[in-house]
Each structure stands twice: as structure tokens, then as C-alpha cells.
């Protein structure tokens, strides 16, 4: 029987010192005041020479390394427990064409790395790594672009096409991450175009659907209908969402109805309905359930059983972030389900915005930090008694 209660399995890859580091990190993350102060102090600490400290603590918990090569140990360690790695080049907020070209090149490097490594089932990228945010906002709002902007956006489309084509040639599945709602229409169009091009024989390109949005379940249904008519396959990575406070703040500031679900229960309902929808259309849908929610993970496992889909069927994956929800990841892998961890990497300075967002999300998601702490404390006690 699948269970997420076994902390021995969940933390078998962690030494006592690793466990202690995780304990104190989640203790700090559980304090909103400390997170707020840390969000301001971390960049200052980096400039004052505290890179080594940051790298040994929060960086080590949530990030694979500064380069692809530095991620090798994480890849090997996860692979030892039959857990895959999704290398995520987590450099954000760039603005120049040179930076966008460099990000495109780095993403293609992750595809090449994945092609050689049995423990890397997916590659991933964010469109904001390849394009100016304001340009995506204009395209999403159907604002008429200047001639210069049209040329600029053509380069964006070329980069996305180049990455997707490389994934197709390498036979390497690829996630396109979801982002803020006001730039998501441009991202959805790019994902749909490339799914139609490259998902004829097997699922290569995946779009990401954030079910904390009120409209995403209906959008997923339309996407599946369009694929059936168009004769191609769909890659669906389902997540709850990562920009809730930002989305609500913008909706309030600009006086429009928030796209975010009114309650967590509404999000949970739509997430599980999206799982239903993907499994009901498993003949054309490849699914990755990106979730830290035990109930949804257990629900998907039960859906596979009901529909006579083997846990090891490569069309179905579970995914969690590195450094979080190990009780889900390791227990699923032990029960022969396909599991992969998102493993961000990049220079410490460049990955800092990602780390700050992780800390803020852990603080804002009700019960998340308490659950992690409770599991760590349970395992610490188990080890103490066992000694």
C-alpha cells in the first residue's frame, strides 16, 4: 500500500547534518518576519561576501549547483533512489538579446545533458528567459506591435522553436513553465504551436496549467479538444500555481476581477478534476503532476489503478521541488511510480530571486512549512530512538 507516512524512506538520502540544516531552514522560513528581513538582507549579504554561507544553507537545500556540471552529484544521489532530475536554469529578470540568446543556448545544453543521462526525464524553460516581460505582456494583450517589436518577437518565437526542435530531435520531453496571467496568453500560444508541430508521434512539448486560476480547467479541456481535431498529442504539467499574492495585488491595483480561485478548496477541486481529465484522455495526453499535495498525489495513484495504468508507465510522472516534500517523492519512487525532482541551478547571485520566492511561498502556503518541520522532527526522533 502506498503511504506518505514513512519518514525513514523520505529522508534516507539525508545525513543527520543534512536533516539538521533542513530543520533550521524550515524553522526560519516558517517565520514571516524573518523571511521578509531575509528577502532584503540576502542580496546585501552576497555583496558583503557571504556567498559561501548562502551556498551551504538555503542554496544547498533547494538548488543543484551553479552549473550543469555541479548538479552531477544531485542527479546521481536522486537517481540512486529511482528519482529523476529536471534541470531548471533558474536565471531570471534579464533584458538583453545577448542574455536571451545565452539562456536559449543553456537550455539546449540541458537537453543534450538529458539525452545522455537516464536519470533526467525532462528538460524545462521559462519563456521570460528568452523574451522581455513587457513584450510578452503586449503580445498577450493583443496590442499592436511596432515594426521593431515584431522583429523582436520573431526572435523570441525562433528561440522557442529552436529549443523545441532540439528536444524533438533528441527525443527529450520538454516543459514550458507557466508564468503570470497577464503574459500567459503569449506563452500558451507558443506552447500550442510547438505541441502541434512536435507532438505527432509522442509527447515532447508540455505546457503548464496553473489550477489556482479559475479559467485553467476549461482551458485545458479546450486544448485537448483542439489537439484531437488537429491530430497531435498534448503534454500537460499540472501545478497549483506560484504567483498568488502577486496576481491578487495586481488585480486589486488595476481594479479587475482576480483570476485566482476564491479558496484553496476551489483550487484543490480543479486540480483533481484536471487529473481526471488527463487520465480520461490518456490516449493523447502525457501527464506530469507537479504537486506537493498528499491527497492529489494519492488520488492520481488511485486513478492509475482504476484505469489499469501501470505505475511505471512513462506517460505519467509525479514531480516535486528539490528540498521539499521528500516524503511524497521517495515513497512514490519506492512504490515504482515515476518521480522527478525540479532541480534549479545557476550562479548564486542569479538564483537568489528564485530562492527568495521559494521562502515566501513556503510562508504563504498554509501548513506547508509546518508539515515539513513535523516530518523532519519525526525522523530526527526515529533516528535518536534507533541509536
Phi, psi and omega in degrees: 000134177289132178215145178255014184271346187279100182283338176298316176293317185300323187244019183298335180275354183259133173284171177301320180292323175300316182296319179295319177299315179299319181301309183290327177296312180291332173300314181290317181296333179285355179254105184304323180295317179295321179297318180297314179296315182298326180297327177275324187280329185302311178299323178294317179301322179295317181291337180268006174097021180263025181302317183299320180294314179298319182293328181278346186247262187295324179298314182295327181291318191244356187230144183280332182162181179273338180226169176302317182299319180294342180279352186304319181294319178298317179301314180294316182297316178292318181299329179301333180253021177062035176245130181279169178240136172246104183286119185241105179289100194262049175265127188236162168075021178278159186228343188265156178298324178297318178296319181294320177295322179295320179293321176299315179297318180295320179298319178295326175298322178293327176294316178297319178298316181296323181298328182270343188249123180291340184264016175239093185281339184219153164251170184204152171206160173254137179295331177292349171282348185241359188206153174293138180302314183297326179292315178298325178295317178296315180297318181295327181272002181059035174283140179294125182274148171289168178300320178298317180292326176297318178294321179297318182288330175299321178296322178299311180298323178296320179296314180298317178299316181300316180294313181295322178295320178297320177296318180296312180298325181274357183056043187239109179305148191218128176266136166255115184289152174275155180222205185296149187299329184278357170241356185295325179305319178295319180294317179300317180297318178297318179296314181297317179302315185280331171296317179297327181282317193249356182255037181284313184265323180209167182279113177252306184265130178244134167266162181246133185243118182266107188279001171282355173270140184294335188260357190285329178296315178296322179295319178298318178301314180296322180297318179294317178299317180297320180294320178298317179293320184278349177074037176226174184260159181246136168255122183236113170260118182261128175226166174279309176145156189233005186231032190303307183295321178296318180296313182293322180296317180293319179299319179292317181297320184262004173060049171232164183291130181298136177284353185276141178307150182290327182223161176297325180299324177295320178296313180300318180298311182293326178298312182291327175294325177293323174299314177306312184298316181294317180291325177295336180245032185297345177292336179233001184244128168263131189241134166237118179269099177273099185207144173254014184264122183296319184295317179293322178296315179294323180295317178296320177301320179290325177297319179299316180297314182297328183261015177054038175259124182295143176305329184275000180298120187291352177282350182236124178231151168252149179213141174224164179282146174303134177088000181223150174052041178296334178295332175280308185302307187288324178289325174296313181299321179297331179269015174075017172278155178279122184227141175219142177262135169290121182241095177293151173209163179148168179305143184309313181300321183283332183271351182305317178301322177297315182295320178296318179296320177302314181296317180295320179295319179298326179289322187276334180280115185301126174085347185298308182293319179299322179294313179300315180297316181300319179292319179296316180297321178298318180288322177300319180292320179299317180293321180298315180294324183285346183278000000 
